[in-house]
Amino acid sequence: MDYLTELFCLVDDFCKTFEPKFNQQRISHQANKKIRQRKASVSTAEIMTVWIYFHQIRYRHFKTYYLFQIKRMLSQAFPNMPSYNRFVELAQRTIIPFSAFLKTQMGQCSGISFVDSTALAVCHNRRIPTHRVFAGSARRGKSSMGWFYGFKLHALINHQGALVDVRLTPGNVNDRHAWKDMAASLWSIVVGDKGYLGKELTQWLQNEYGIRLVTGKKKNMKQKDKIPFEPGFLQKRGVIESVFDELKNLCQIEHTRHRSYTGFLLNLISGLVAYCLMPFKPGVKISAAGLPARG
């Protein structure tokens, strides 16, 4: 079985389970209002497979990939593909199934997690005054690389490099406030950079979930009590930067050519799924003695 067929079977098995349950929970339309629900020429699983495969074979432009790779090179695998414009319209229906499928492909907390955020710029800084696509949602923010206009992707990974949880916020949201919703799926130790320093956040994580937040300290701060292996965890914090590097440079989750918010979400979610399906991810080698036991 070739990889494309294997990928489609994985997505199709999920859709066969998800779609009936999702349709049962949808709000029914009014009885006297007739709504057309024509069946599309392509299934939800086919659309999702096309998007995931786009990130896996490293194309830069989706339209070129669709017209050449899908319509010509893979016409036997996808015989009923519509025109490019029609495919883009149909792809908007898959955002909810895509989000649910991403959740099923994420990893589990291993007791040692790394947290950080990365900027997703949607346009060059010089074009901010004339930008219209994300005018109501994107914001100016600042990262270690400078100012940008767009969004922030907040991510939690385990020590094996697998995504545990992600959040998308405007670019001006503080990192300490953005990932509180993700703490419920964690336990034991979370390692972050100096941007997560804060007595209130540290105490809240300890009291609510029993999580110890490990961060560096500023020069004018007093030395705090350290747990065993804490200096080693801080030295390995760069593993999440390697994950962001692969997400941006291999899975192409960031570019400035988006023409709609739904297109941006589809590109982001499918890129995250493509990363989750990668067989080899950047990770940290930790001996059995260094892994904490879950209480």
N, C-alpha and C positions, 0 to 999 in steps of 0.2 A: 504494500500500500504506500503510495507516495505521500509526501508531507501535506500537500494541499488537500487531498482527500481526507487525511486524518484530521486536519484542522477543521474542515467542514463538518465531519461527523461529530467532533467535540461540540461545536457550536450548535449544530442541529439537534443533538440530544438535549441540550439545555433548553432550546426554544420549544421543543415539544412538551417539556415539563412546565416551563414558565408561562407560555402564552395562554393556555386554557385557564390557569389560575388567575392570571392578570385580567383576562376578559370577564371573568365572573365578578371581579371586584370593581369593574368600571361602572360609573354612574350611567344608568339607562337613560335613553333619550325619551322625549315626550311622545306619548302614543299617537298624537295627531300630527306630528312632525316627521316627515319621511326623510331619512338620512341614507344616502347612497353609500354602500360599503363594498365597492368593487374590489375583487381580488387582484392584487398586482401580479405582473408577469414574473417577478422575482420574489423569493421568500425573504423573511427577516434573517434567516440563517445565512443566505447567500450574500445579502448586503453586509452583514457583520463580517463574514469571511473575507470579502473583498477589502474592507477597511483594514482588518488586522494584517492581511497579507501585504498590503501596501507598506506598512511600517517594517515588515520583516525582510523585504527584499531591497530596502534602502533607496526607494525612489524619492526624489525631492519634490516633484510636482504631481499632485493627485490626478489632474486632468490628463497629463501625458501618460501616466501610468494606466489610467482607465481606458483611454482610446487605443493605446498600443499594446499593453500587456494583457488586459482583460478582453477587449473587443477583438483583437487580432490573434495574439499568441495563445490565449487560453479560451478561445471561442468554443472548443469542444467541451471544456469543463463547465463553462457558463454560456449555454446556447441561447438563452432567452434574455440576455442583458439589454435593457432599453438604451435610449440615447443618454448622453452624459447629463444633460439638463434634467431629464426625467429621473435619472438615478439619484441626483442630488436632492430632488424633491422627496423621493421615496425614503431616502436615508434618514430624513428627519423623524420618521416613525420609530426608529430603532434606538433612540437615546435612552429610554427607560429600560428596555431589555439589555442594552449594552452596559448600563450602570450596574444592573443586577448580575450580569455575567462577570464583570470585573470583580465584584465582591466575592464570587465563588472561586476566582483564580488567585486571590491574595493568600499570603502565608499567615502563619500563626505566630503569636508572640512566644519567644523562646526564653524569656527572662532577662535578656539583655537587648534593649532596643535603642535605636539612634533616631533622633528627631532633628529636622532642619526644614528650611523653606528655600525655594528658588524662584527667581523672577521669571515671568512669562510676558515678555514685552510684545505688544501688538502693533507698535509702529515706532519709527525712529523719533527721537526726542524733538527733532526739528519739525516734524509733521504733526505734533500734538494739537496745535490750534486749529488745524483743518481736518483732524480725524473725526469721522462720523459713525463708523460701524459700532464701536464700543463706547460712544460718548456718554451713555447713561450708566455704565457699569464699571468700566476700567478707571483706575485712579493712579496718580503719581505716587511712586514709592522709591525707597532707597535701599540698595543692597550693598554688599562689600565691593561690588564692581561699579557702583555709582547710581545715579538716578535713572529711572525707567518709567514707562507708562504702560500699564497693563494689569496683570493679576499676579498673585503669589500661589504657588503650589506647595502646600505643607504636607510633608510625608513622614511616615514612621516606617522604619524597616527593622527586621530582626538581624542577628549577627551573621546570617547566611545571605544577606542582601535582598531578601524577599520583601515586597511591600506588605505591610500589615494594615495600614489605613492611609487615606489621603483626604485632603480638604482643599477647596479652591476658594480664595478670597480676593477682594480688590487689593491692589498693590500697596495701599496705605494702612493695612491692618497690622497691628502689632503681633509679632510671633508668639508672645506669651499668652495672648488671648485666643488665638486661632485654633490651637490644638487641644483645648480642654475637652472638647467633645470626643476626642480620640482616646482619652486616657482610660475609658471604661474597659477597653479591650487589652490593657497592658497589666503587667505585674512585675514586681521586683525592681529593676534598674532601668532608667532611661538616661541616655547620654546626649547632651546638647552643647551648643557653643555658648559664648558669653551673652548672646542675645536673649537667652532664657533665664538669665540671672534675675532673681526676685524672691524675697523672703515670703511674700504672700503666696506666690505660686508653689514654692517648695513645700510650705506647710500644708497647703490645700491638697496637694498630691499625696503627701504622707498621711494626712488625716482621713481623706476620702477613700483612697485606694491602696494605701500602704506602699506607695511607689517612692523610691529614692531618686531624686533628680541630681545627676552628676554633671557639673559644668566647670569650666575654668573660672578663675577669679581675676579681678582687676588688681592693678598694682597697689592701690590704696586700701585694699580689703584685708581684713584679718584672716589668718589661716584657720580654716574650719577643719573639724574632725573628718578624717578620711577612712573609708572602709577598705578592706583588702582588695587589691586588683584595681582600685579606682584610677591611679595614674596610667595603668595600661589601657583602661577603657578610653580615657581621654586621648591617648596617642592614636587609637584606632578610629577616632571619630570621623576621620576623612573618608571612611568607606561610603558614607552617604553622599559625599561629593562625587565619588565615582559613579554612584547610582544615577545622580542627576546628569552627569556627563553622558552616560549611555542613553538616558531618556531623551536628551536634547540632540545629541549628535548621531545616534543610531536609530532611535525610534521617532525622531523628528516631531516632538510634541510642541516645539516652539518655532513659529515663523510669523512674518508680518504681512501675509497675503490673504488673510481671512476676509470674506465678504459678508459673513453673517455670524451671529452668536451661536446658532446651532451647528454651523460648520466648524467653529472653534471647539465646541464641546465634543463633537464626533472625532475630530482629529486628536484631541487630548485623551479621551477615554480609550479609543482604539490603540493609541500609542502606549498607554499604560497596560492594556491587555497584552500587547505584543511583548512588552518587557516581562510581564509575569510568566509568559510562555517560553521565555528564553531558557535553554537548558543550563547555561553557565552564567552566574551572576557574581559581581564582586562581593566578597564576604570577609569575615574575620575568623581566623582559626583560634578556637578556644578549647583548652583541654577540659575534660569532664570535671576536674576539680574546680575549674574556674566558673562553671555554670551554676547559678543559684537554683535551689529547689523551690518549686512552687508550693506555697502554703495552702 
